[in-house]
């Protein structure tokens, strides 16, 4: 549920210029939308990296993935 929300904010963050009558407000809204999309992108990246790390740790715990450095030193 969180993943589709973040992806939507990354890919579909735009401002409707017809709702704003002031250029300063429009520019502020564009910057705000851009910043929100960038933050969502960073959160998504963090979650994906944590998922990969967690998967690797589970495989290592089960003995499915062998630490090559540890075995070469043994």
Number of C-alpha atoms within 10 A of each C-alpha: 5 8 12 10 10 19 15 13 18 21 11 11 16 15 17 9 14 7 8 13 9 10 10 10 12 17 14 13 17 17 14 15 18 17 14 16 21 15 15 20 17 14 14 18 12 11 13 13 12 12 12 11 12 12 12 14 14 13 13 13 11 10 10 11 12 12 10 8 8 8 8 7 6 5
